[in-house]
Amino acid sequence: MKFIIVTGLSGSGKSEAMKALEDMGFYCVDNLPPALIVKFAELFFQVNSNIDKVALGIDIRGREFFQALNEALEQLSVANFKYDMIYLDCDDDVLIKRYKMTRRNHPLAVNSQISDGIKKERVIMEPLKKYSKMIIDTTNMKPKDLKAEIANLYDSGDGLDSPNITISVVSFGFKYGIPMDADLVFDVRFLPNPYYVPELRVKTGDDEEVRDFVMDSKISLEFQLKLFDMLDFLIPQYINEGKQHLVIAIGCTGGRHRSVTMVNYTYDYLEEHGYRVVKKHRDAKLD
């Protein structure tokens, strides 16, 4: 039985996440009052239930019931109903733009500015992060990107129930900011830069020519070995501490060449070592 709760900030992509899960065969219920979560779980965890994949969407629209959510989550744990919580986050500026594009007001800003509603919601929602096995920052994601990330987590057949940690390896450009959910950040701006080669400038680290240029350096190869050695040491320590999700962010200036190259190598290395890995190139298409 896979039981997933999707929550997070209003406008951060919960509806898209629910659609993605529905496409993967999950029975989805959106905006369920938190007070009904336990009874809902009891129904689907029955031995004779023919539904084995369920996703619930919970957000601030149910704020009159929201204070019951913490109690409901504790009751799920006491009853040994195993669940995964996905928390969707997003930068304030992007949330405001999304609301303006849809011409909708924030549910907590009926008589005030959208930014005021977002600030109130962050305070209310922040405690939920401690229950979440996956925090996804959708600031630079299109709907298809979020769908792909959800699919990487749950379309393989084992979801987050595997004892292995889920590792997200993200390339980014420092000029656009460090990913807000990063646990480990590596700066590769010292590696050979394809940007100054005209025929490589328009390409990305996904292209063989860029990859070969970046890695045709003793410094690049030495860094790669040291990075992998560090990850070999760190990841088991995180697993021993019970960490469920680790975000490794690797950045260069624009997030197009060097960081993408190193993320691709890191992704392949971790996957070969049996970890569940999600790869994302956040800024590769921005320049």
Helices and strands as residue ranges (DSSP letters): E 2-8, H 14-23, E 27-30, G 34-36, H 37-44, E 53-57, G 60-62, H 63-66, H 69-78, E 84-89, H 92-102, H 114-125, G 126-131, E 134-137, H 143-154, G 159-161, E 166-173, G 174-176, E 184-187, G 194-196, H 198-201, H 208-215, H 218-240, E 245-252, H 258-272, E 276-281
